[in-house]
């Protein structure tokens, strides 16, 4: 039986991180060839690549700085020549600086916006340009955050970058809708993975407090984020575009 994304290629920035890895594995399970990029060396990501390839799909990892537009463009062109034109485009790479507004340096502010916002734009622009060139439909899912619309005083640059990503998502959605390319955002709340997951593992009391703060009384797993990304990329989705799917367990309804 043909798999859901057989003969398609998924390209995922930040693919070596917890959420990116979960997304890559979810697409691989459903038959997509996988292209992932990140800041780690190929040796550090070898286990992730093997896990993806265990689903009998090809996987290519490259060390790419998403804040470098030329490097992102070269990566997209390489993947087109080796795995095929990416039709599932997931700008996921992100960093966060835990500093308040008057503590963060100009360099930290700039770097965070360049990775989180510019990097998302560079990948989405370069990959959808190839879809337009080949007149192929596709799906773009930005990995955003509930912080796009909820103030977090300890991560102002992150909030601003994710708010910009949301506007970018809507602009691209309108631009690309006539070409069969749907563009959406997944906006998680508290994910038990990545930076927050590591911090909570070391401080279980903080994890318990975070879990209690969420109205549904649960944290989000990396796999749950991946499942919703797949939902937005499902071939049966022909109408959802320009939307932000907020999956925060109701956190944004109660948190200032």
C-alpha positions in Angstrom: 0.0 0.0 0.0 1.3 3.4 -0.9 2.4 5.5 2.0 1.0 9.0 2.7 4.0 11.0 1.5 5.7 8.5 -0.8 7.7 10.2 -3.6 7.8 13.5 -1.6 10.7 15.2 0.1 10.5 16.9 3.5 13.1 19.6 4.3 13.4 20.5 7.9 15.7 23.1 9.5 16.8 22.5 13.0 16.2 18.8 12.3 18.7 17.6 14.8 16.8 19.1 17.8 14.1 17.4 19.7 11.1 18.8 17.8 12.9 18.7 14.4 13.9 15.1 14.9 10.3 14.1 15.9 8.9 15.8 12.7 11.5 14.1 10.5 10.7 10.7 12.0 7.0 11.3 11.6 7.4 12.1 7.9 9.8 9.2 7.4 7.2 6.8 8.9 4.8 8.0 6.2 7.3 7.5 3.3 8.9 10.9 2.7 12.6 11.3 1.9 14.1 13.5 4.5 16.5 16.5 4.4 17.5 17.9 7.8 20.0 20.6 8.7 21.4 22.1 11.9 24.5 23.4 13.7 25.8 20.1 14.9 28.4 18.0 13.1 27.4 15.0 11.0 29.0 12.7 13.5 26.7 14.1 16.3 23.6 13.5 14.2 24.5 10.1 12.9 22.1 8.3 15.3 19.2 10.5 14.2 20.0 9.8 10.5 20.0 6.1 11.2 16.7 6.3 13.0 15.2 8.1 10.0 16.7 5.6 7.5 15.3 2.7 9.5 11.9 3.6 7.9 13.4 2.7 4.5 13.7 6.2 3.3 16.8 8.3 2.4 18.0 10.9 4.8 20.5 13.7 4.1 21.9 15.9 6.9 23.9 19.0 6.4 25.5 21.5 8.7 23.8 24.8 7.7 23.6 28.2 9.3 20.0 29.2 8.5 20.9 32.9 9.1 23.1 32.7 5.9 20.7 33.1 2.9 23.3 31.8 0.4 24.0 28.7 2.5 20.3 28.0 2.8 19.8 28.4 -1.0 22.7 26.1 -1.7 21.2 23.5 0.7 17.8 23.6 -1.1 19.4 23.2 -4.5 21.5 20.3 -3.3 18.4 18.5 -1.9 16.6 19.1 -5.1 19.4 17.4 -7.1 19.7 14.4 -4.6 16.3 13.7 -3.1 13.9 15.7 -5.3 12.1 19.1 -5.0 11.1 19.5 -1.4 7.3 19.7 -1.2 7.0 19.6 2.6 8.9 22.6 3.9 9.3 23.0 7.7 11.2 26.1 9.0 11.9 24.9 12.5 15.4 26.1 13.5 15.4 28.4 16.6 17.4 29.8 19.4 16.4 31.6 22.6 18.1 34.2 24.8 17.0 34.2 28.4 17.4 37.9 29.1 15.1 40.7 29.8 14.8 43.8 27.5 17.5 45.8 29.2 19.9 42.9 29.6 20.0 41.5 26.1 22.9 42.8 24.0 22.4 44.2 20.4 24.4 41.2 19.1 22.2 38.7 21.0 19.1 40.5 19.8 20.2 40.5 16.2 21.4 36.9 16.2 18.1 35.7 17.6 16.0 37.5 14.9 18.4 36.4 12.2 18.0 32.7 13.2 14.4 32.6 14.2 12.9 35.0 11.7 15.3 35.5 8.8 16.3 31.9 8.8 12.6 30.8 8.5 12.1 33.3 5.7 15.3 32.1 3.8 14.2 28.5 3.9 10.6 29.1 3.0 11.5 31.5 0.2 14.2 29.4 -1.4 12.2 26.1 -1.2 8.8 27.6 -2.4 10.7 29.3 -5.3 11.6 25.9 -6.6 8.0 24.7 -6.3 6.9 27.7 -8.3 9.7 27.0 -10.9 8.5 23.4 -11.3 4.8 24.4 -11.0 4.3 21.9 -8.1 2.0 22.2 -5.1 3.4 21.9 -1.6 3.0 22.6 2.1 4.9 25.0 4.4 4.5 24.7 8.2 6.4 27.3 10.3 7.2 26.1 13.8 6.2 29.1 15.8 5.1 29.6 19.4 2.3 30.8 21.6 4.8 33.5 22.5 4.0 35.2 19.2 1.0 36.8 20.9 1.7 36.4 24.7 4.3 38.6 26.4 7.2 36.8 28.0 9.4 39.4 29.8 12.4 37.0 30.0 12.5 36.2 26.3 11.6 39.5 24.4 13.7 38.7 21.3 12.0 35.3 20.9 8.5 36.9 21.2 9.3 39.5 18.6 10.8 36.9 16.2 7.8 34.5 16.5 5.4 37.4 16.1 7.2 38.3 12.9 7.1 34.7 11.7 3.3 34.7 12.2 3.0 37.8 9.9 5.4 36.2 7.4 3.2 33.0 7.4 0.1 35.0 6.5 1.9 37.1 3.8 3.3 33.9 2.1 0.0 32.1 2.4 -1.8 34.8 0.4 1.0 35.1 -2.1 1.2 31.3 -2.8 -2.4 30.2 -2.4 -3.2 30.5 -6.2 -0.2 28.1 -6.9 -1.5 25.3 -4.7 1.1 26.0 -1.9 -0.5 26.1 1.5 1.3 27.9 4.3 0.5 27.6 8.0 2.1 27.8 11.5 2.1 25.4 14.4 2.3 27.3 17.7 3.1 25.1 20.6 3.0 26.1 24.3 5.1 24.3 26.9 6.9 21.5 25.1 8.7 18.9 27.3 11.7 18.9 25.0 14.6 21.1 23.8 15.9 23.8 26.2 12.8 23.7 28.4 12.8 19.9 28.6 16.5 19.8 29.7 15.9 22.5 32.3 12.9 20.7 33.7 14.8 17.4 33.9 17.3 19.1 36.2 14.6 20.9 38.2 11.5 18.7 38.5 9.8 21.2 40.7 9.8 23.7 37.8 8.4 21.1 35.5 5.6 20.3 37.9 4.8 24.0 38.3 4.7 24.4 34.5 2.4 21.4 34.1 0.1 22.8 36.7 -0.1 26.2 35.0 -1.5 24.6 31.8 -5.3 24.3 31.9 -5.3 20.7 30.5 -2.6 19.9 33.2 -0.2 18.3 30.6 2.9 19.3 28.9 3.3 18.8 25.1 5.6 16.0 23.8 7.8 16.4 20.7 5.8 13.7 19.0 2.5 15.6 19.6 4.0 18.6 17.8 5.1 16.4 14.9 1.6 14.9 14.6 0.0 18.3 14.2 2.7 19.3 11.6 1.7 16.2 9.7 -2.0 17.1 10.0 -1.3 20.5 8.4 0.6 18.8 5.6 -1.9 16.0 5.0 -3.0 15.7 1.3 -6.6 16.0 2.5 -5.8 19.6 3.6 -6.8 21.7 0.6 -8.2 24.7 2.4 -6.3 25.5 5.6 -3.8 28.3 4.8 -2.6 31.4 6.6 -3.6 29.8 9.9 -1.8 29.5 13.3 -2.7 26.2 15.0 -2.1 27.0 18.6 -1.6 23.9 20.6 -0.9 25.1 24.2 -3.5 23.3 26.3 -5.3 26.6 26.9 -2.2 28.3 28.3 -2.7 31.5 26.3 -6.3 31.8 27.7 -5.0 32.3 31.2 -1.4 33.4 31.1 -0.5 37.1 31.0 
